Amino acid sequence: MARIKITIPSHKIFTATIPVRISDINYGNHVGNDAFVSILHEARVQWLKSHFFTELNVAGIGLIMSDLALEFKQESFYGDRIEVQLSCSEISSAGFELYYQLFTNRHGEQRLLANAKTGMVCYNYALKKVSTIPQVLKNILAAH
């Protein structure tokens, strides 16, 4: 069976630290798949907020996630503090790829929990159509 392999760009654009909540834990006593996706979302929103944006307003344009790939490496548990490192690539006229590496420090050792990628598309919610990436966002992404 073919496995997803995500190659993470080397230059990081943002790092978020997100604690694992008890509600992130599933019946296997580890972070559930759905909670990993929520952690990605939280890291992306924190990155946008660091530039005074939201997913609904990046210089007047919104963002939609067009795809998601998640490559699990290790379990994560209640009490972990997950460091999410974001990077980007493939900037186009209407979108870009965001990459995520999720780490935790356990027993004095940094452990890779997961790699992920989301395709982000600029979207005009008022007109209900794909939009050109705002220049200010393009500048932020290109600077890295």
LUMMAR-819665 format. One record per residue: residue number from 1; residue in three letters; x, y, z of N, C-alpha, C in turn. Coordinates in Angstrom, 3 decimals. Example, Ala and Ser with C-alpha at 12.3 -4.5 7.8 and 13.67 -1.06 7.14 Angstrom:
# LUMMAR-819665
 num residuo     n_xx     n_yy     n_zz    ca_xx    ca_yy    ca_zz     c_xx     c_yy     c_zz
   1     ALA   13.190   -5.690    7.800   12.300   -4.500    7.800   13.200   -3.300    7.800
   2     SER   12.850   -2.250    7.080   13.670   -1.060    7.140   12.900    0.030    7.870
END
This chain:
# LUMMAR-819665
 num residuo     n_xx     n_yy     n_zz    ca_xx    ca_yy    ca_zz     c_xx     c_yy     c_zz
   1     MET    0.846   -1.182    0.000    0.000    0.000    0.000    0.890    1.242    0.000
   2     ALA    0.624    2.136   -0.920    1.400    3.379   -1.003    1.083    4.277    0.180
   3     ARG    2.103    4.870    0.739    1.955    5.792    1.868    2.181    7.214    1.395
   4     ILE    1.522    8.158    2.050    1.744    9.576    1.780    3.130    9.944    2.301
   5     LYS    3.883   10.638    1.497    5.187   11.166    1.895    5.163   12.669    1.648
   6     ILE    5.349   13.440    2.699    5.316   14.897    2.603    6.728   15.424    2.812
   7     THR    7.210   16.170    1.839    8.524   16.798    1.944    8.331   18.227    2.430
   8     ILE    8.886   18.529    3.569    8.712   19.831    4.215    9.778   20.803    3.710
   9     PRO    9.366   21.986    3.217   10.360   23.008    2.848   11.198   23.391    4.071
  10     SER   12.441   23.751    3.834   13.363   23.981    4.948   13.131   25.287    5.701
  11     HIS   12.683   26.332    5.004   12.565   27.634    5.669   11.224   27.768    6.384
  12     LYS   11.278   27.991    7.680   10.066   28.114    8.510    9.560   29.551    8.509
  13     ILE    8.234   29.696    8.467    7.632   31.034    8.487    6.977   31.360    9.825
  14     PHE    6.726   30.319   10.658    6.041   30.570   11.921    6.122   29.312   12.771
  15     THR    6.136   29.498   14.085    6.060   28.372   15.015    5.001   28.671   16.057
  16     ALA    4.116   27.713   16.275    3.086   27.808   17.312    3.287   26.662   18.287
  17     THR    2.960   26.901   19.548    2.995   25.843   20.552    1.578   25.647   21.066
  18     ILE    1.106   24.413   20.952   -0.290   24.111   21.275   -0.320   22.940   22.251
  19     PRO   -0.881   23.147   23.443   -0.958   22.044   24.405   -2.059   21.057   24.018
  20     VAL   -1.800   19.783   24.258   -2.814   18.760   24.022   -3.823   18.829   25.158
  21     ARG   -5.085   18.978   24.774   -6.177   19.053   25.747   -6.757   17.654   25.971
  22     ILE   -7.414   17.462   27.077   -8.020   16.159   27.362   -9.063   15.815   26.295
  23     SER   -9.703   16.830   25.730  -10.706   16.579   24.687  -10.071   16.149   23.358
  24     ASP   -8.748   16.257   23.235   -8.039   15.798   22.037   -7.766   14.295   22.076
  25     ILE   -7.964   13.681   23.236   -7.625   12.274   23.437   -8.797   11.389   23.023
  26     ASN   -8.482   10.314   22.286   -9.529    9.401   21.826   -9.531    8.112   22.643
  27     TYR  -10.312    7.133   22.208  -10.440    5.862   22.929   -9.126    5.068   22.999
  28     GLY   -8.165    5.384   22.133   -6.857    4.730   22.166   -5.899    5.375   23.157
  29     ASN   -6.399    6.383   23.880   -5.640    7.124   24.889   -4.498    7.940   24.274
  30     HIS   -4.693    8.369   23.019   -3.738    9.271   22.370   -4.524   10.299   21.557
  31     VAL   -3.814   11.299   21.006   -4.483   12.346   20.228   -5.128   11.704   19.001
  32     GLY   -6.405   12.008   18.803   -7.152   11.466   17.670   -6.811   12.171   16.366
  33     ASN   -7.100   11.498   15.265   -6.831   12.069   13.943   -7.510   13.423   13.768
  34     ASP   -8.757   13.517   14.192   -9.500   14.770   14.051   -8.872   15.884   14.873
  35     ALA   -8.302   15.538   16.023   -7.655   16.546   16.866   -6.371   17.049   16.214
  36     PHE   -5.642   16.173   15.520   -4.460   16.628   14.789   -4.849   17.680   13.749
  37     VAL   -5.959   17.449   13.053   -6.422   18.427   12.061   -6.777   19.746   12.749
  38     SER   -7.407   19.687   13.905   -7.725   20.908   14.662   -6.462   21.642   15.094
  39     ILE   -5.429   20.904   15.447   -4.157   21.518   15.839   -3.528   22.238   14.648
  40     LEU   -3.595   21.639   13.457   -3.117   22.321   12.243   -3.871   23.625   12.037
  41     HIS   -5.177   23.550   12.175   -6.026   24.726   11.979   -5.652   25.831   12.975
  42     GLU   -5.472   25.461   14.232   -5.098   26.441   15.260   -3.762   27.096   14.927
  43     ALA   -2.785   26.314   14.492   -1.473   26.869   14.139   -1.602   27.837   12.967
  44     ARG   -2.414   27.482   11.968   -2.604   28.352   10.803   -3.282   29.662   11.216
  45     VAL   -4.278   29.590   12.078   -4.974   30.793   12.548   -4.031   31.671   13.368
  46     GLN   -3.172   31.062   14.189   -2.199   31.847   14.951   -1.219   32.552   14.016
  47     TRP   -0.770   31.852   12.955    0.127   32.470   11.973   -0.556   33.671   11.314
  48     LEU   -1.790   33.493   10.878   -2.522   34.603   10.255   -2.674   35.765   11.238
  49     LYS   -3.019   35.445   12.481   -3.202   36.486   13.497   -1.909   37.262   13.738
  50     SER   -0.761   36.591   13.613    0.520   37.280   13.803    0.744   38.354   12.741
  51     HIS   -0.007   38.271   11.632    0.047   39.274   10.563   -1.231   40.130   10.530
  52     PHE   -2.038   40.024   11.590   -3.279   40.786   11.736   -4.329   40.392   10.700
  53     PHE   -4.333   39.104   10.314   -5.315   38.552    9.389   -6.172   37.522   10.100
  54     THR   -7.273   37.148    9.451   -8.071   35.988    9.831   -8.289   35.170    8.562
  55     GLU   -8.826   33.971    8.707   -9.091   33.167    7.511  -10.189   33.782    6.653
  56     LEU  -11.004   34.634    7.235  -12.064   35.297    6.473  -11.642   36.650    5.929
  57     ASN  -10.478   37.155    6.388  -10.073   38.482    5.947   -8.546   38.609    5.898
  58     VAL   -8.006   38.315    4.740   -6.592   38.567    4.438   -6.604   39.682    3.405
  59     ALA   -6.513   40.918    3.894   -6.587   42.086    3.004   -7.858   42.043    2.152
  60     GLY   -8.966   41.672    2.793  -10.268   41.672    2.129  -10.658   40.372    1.452
  61     ILE   -9.777   39.389    1.446  -10.040   38.101    0.794   -9.955   36.986    1.838
  62     GLY  -10.799   35.976    1.691  -10.778   34.833    2.599   -9.873   33.729    2.090
  63     LEU   -9.718   32.714    2.925   -8.948   31.532    2.555   -9.821   30.293    2.723
  64     ILE   -9.667   29.355    1.807  -10.335   28.059    1.886   -9.267   26.988    1.769
  65     MET   -9.399   25.947    2.585   -8.496   24.816    2.470   -9.011   23.919    1.343
  66     SER   -8.196   23.742    0.316   -8.618   22.945   -0.839   -8.230   21.474   -0.717
  67     ASP   -7.204   21.195    0.060   -6.829   19.802    0.296   -6.015   19.701    1.567
  68     LEU   -5.889   18.472    2.042   -5.175   18.204    3.286   -4.519   16.836    3.180
  69     ALA   -3.253   16.772    3.547   -2.547   15.500    3.664   -1.873   15.481    5.026
  70     LEU   -1.952   14.354    5.695   -1.392   14.236    7.038   -0.664   12.897    7.139
  71     GLU    0.594   12.973    7.503    1.456   11.804    7.616    1.796   11.619    9.096
  72     PHE    1.191   10.627    9.720    1.414   10.375   11.140    2.749    9.664   11.344
  73     LYS    3.479   10.104   12.364    4.779    9.515   12.669    4.802    8.832   14.035
  74     GLN    4.223    9.502   15.048    4.195    8.966   16.405    2.926    9.424   17.098
  75     GLU    2.577    8.715   18.139    1.432    9.110   18.955    1.775   10.370   19.755
  76     SER    0.718   11.083   20.100    0.841   12.215   21.008   -0.153   11.983   22.140
  77     PHE    0.197   12.478   23.333   -0.576   12.161   24.526   -0.957   13.426   25.292
  78     TYR   -1.936   13.257   26.194   -2.331   14.349   27.074   -1.097   14.828   27.835
  79     GLY   -0.921   16.148   27.884    0.232   16.745   28.556    1.324   17.153   27.585
  80     ASP    1.317   16.581   26.365    2.295   17.031   25.370    2.033   18.484   25.015
  81     ARG    3.094   19.198   24.745    3.009   20.534   24.155    3.528   20.375   22.734
  82     ILE    2.652   20.566   21.773    3.017   20.338   20.379    3.533   21.628   19.770
  83     GLU    4.763   21.553   19.257    5.342   22.672   18.516    5.030   22.433   17.045
  84     VAL    4.322   23.368   16.442    3.949   23.262   15.033    4.768   24.281   14.259
  85     GLN    5.626   23.796   13.368    6.454   24.661   12.528    5.820   24.735   11.144
  86     LEU    5.508   25.953   10.709    4.894   26.164    9.398    5.930   26.626    8.391
  87     SER    5.757   26.183    7.170    6.544   26.652    6.029    5.609   26.683    4.823
  88     CYS    6.059   27.299    3.740    5.181   27.408    2.570    5.957   27.169    1.292
  89     SER    5.213   26.886    0.226    5.789   26.758   -1.105    4.658   26.828   -2.125
  90     GLU    5.031   26.710   -3.377    4.078   26.650   -4.483    3.059   27.793   -4.447
  91     ILE    3.573   29.004   -4.378    2.707   30.187   -4.392    2.246   30.411   -5.829
  92     SER    0.937   30.449   -6.017    0.373   30.664   -7.353   -0.402   31.978   -7.367
  93     SER   -1.112   32.224   -8.429   -1.878   33.468   -8.530   -3.073   33.486   -7.576
  94     ALA   -3.547   32.308   -7.160   -4.733   32.256   -6.310   -4.556   31.441   -5.037
  95     GLY   -3.359   30.948   -4.775   -3.202   30.139   -3.573   -1.770   29.767   -3.280
  96     PHE   -1.602   28.878   -2.313   -0.278   28.456   -1.863   -0.424   27.183   -1.046
  97     GLU    0.705   26.527   -0.834    0.754   25.329   -0.007    1.353   25.697    1.347
  98     LEU    0.694   25.278    2.419    1.247   25.421    3.767    1.666   24.043    4.253
  99     TYR    2.833   23.970    4.851    3.363   22.721    5.388    3.507   22.857    6.893
 100     TYR    3.333   21.751    7.587    3.352   21.729    9.038    4.213   20.557    9.503
 101     GLN    5.095   20.806   10.449    5.789   19.738   11.154    5.407   19.855   12.612
 102     LEU    4.951   18.754   13.187    4.499   18.738   14.570    5.490   17.942   15.407
 103     PHE    6.017   18.593   16.428    6.998   17.983   17.323    6.504   18.082   18.761
 104     THR    7.015   17.212   19.607    6.896   17.389   21.041    8.224   17.007   21.671
 105     ASN    8.455   17.498   22.871    9.652   17.144   23.609    9.210   16.177   24.703
 106     ARG    9.697   14.966   24.604    9.322   13.952   25.583   10.588   13.296   26.111
 107     HIS   10.738   13.298   27.437   11.917   12.711   28.092   13.213   13.344   27.574
 108     GLY   13.162   14.672   27.354   14.340   15.406   26.922   14.704   15.220   25.460
 109     GLU   13.831   14.605   24.703   14.122   14.334   23.293   13.007   14.896   22.412
 110     GLN   13.395   15.612   21.341   12.399   16.129   20.403   11.918   14.983   19.517
 111     ARG   10.596   14.826   19.441   10.020   13.735   18.660    9.085   14.291   17.594
 112     LEU    9.275   13.820   16.377    8.400   14.205   15.268    7.107   13.414   15.377
 113     LEU    5.994   14.130   15.481    4.685   13.496   15.596    4.005   13.330   14.246
 114     ALA    4.142   14.350   13.378    3.441   14.299   12.094    3.985   15.367   11.155
 115     ASN    3.812   15.110    9.866    4.015   16.097    8.814    2.667   16.286    8.136
 116     ALA    2.382   17.515    7.694    1.107   17.768    7.038    1.264   18.861    5.985
 117     LYS    0.297   18.903    5.086    0.250   19.929    4.046   -1.200   20.295    3.813
 118     THR   -1.447   21.593    3.669   -2.783   22.050    3.258   -2.632   22.948    2.041
 119     GLY   -3.477   22.745    1.072   -3.581   23.658   -0.056   -4.533   24.772    0.335
 120     MET   -4.089   26.001    0.223   -4.905   27.152    0.596   -5.232   27.964   -0.650
 121     VAL   -6.504   28.247   -0.833   -6.978   28.993   -1.993   -7.618   30.287   -1.517
 122     CYS   -7.298   31.384   -2.186   -7.908   32.675   -1.872   -9.320   32.687   -2.443
 123     TYR  -10.252   33.184   -1.647  -11.660   33.084   -2.011  -12.403   34.346   -1.593
 124     ASN  -13.182   34.866   -2.501  -14.030   36.023   -2.219  -15.392   35.484   -1.804
 125     TYR  -15.675   35.524   -0.516  -16.923   34.979    0.005  -18.138   35.764   -0.478
 126     ALA  -17.999   37.059   -0.664  -19.125   37.878   -1.130  -19.524   37.493   -2.550
 127     LEU  -18.528   37.246   -3.406  -18.803   36.885   -4.808  -18.879   35.377   -5.017
 128     LYS  -18.515   34.603   -3.992  -18.521   33.136   -4.062  -17.648   32.615   -5.202
 129     LYS  -16.406   33.156   -5.269  -15.496   32.682   -6.313  -14.043   32.821   -5.873
 130     VAL  -13.200   32.035   -6.531  -11.761   32.080   -6.278  -11.251   33.467   -6.640
 131     SER  -10.275   33.938   -5.875   -9.753   35.291   -6.049   -8.232   35.266   -6.165
 132     THR   -7.690   36.333   -6.670   -6.243   36.508   -6.736   -5.687   36.689   -5.326
 133     ILE   -4.522   36.115   -5.094   -3.882   36.259   -3.789   -3.536   37.731   -3.556
 134     PRO   -3.914   38.290   -2.407   -3.578   39.691   -2.136   -2.061   39.902   -2.132
 135     GLN   -1.627   41.016   -2.662   -0.190   41.305   -2.762    0.488   41.281   -1.398
 136     VAL   -0.180   41.766   -0.376    0.427   41.784    0.959    0.713   40.358    1.423
 137     LEU   -0.169   39.416    1.149    0.061   38.021    1.520    1.159   37.412    0.647
 138     LYS    1.133   37.722   -0.614    2.172   37.234   -1.523    3.552   37.710   -1.055
 139     ASN    3.630   38.959   -0.603    4.899   39.500   -0.088    5.352   38.763    1.156
 140     ILE    4.421   38.479    2.059    4.756   37.755    3.296    5.263   36.364    2.957
 141     LEU    4.588   35.674    2.061    4.986   34.315    1.699    6.298   34.294    0.929
 142     ALA    6.492   35.245    0.043    7.703   35.301   -0.785    8.927   35.699    0.034
 143     ALA    8.734   36.426    1.125    9.862   36.867    1.958   10.516   35.699    2.661
 144     HIS    9.838   34.591    2.692   10.377   33.423    3.386   10.822   32.442    2.358
END
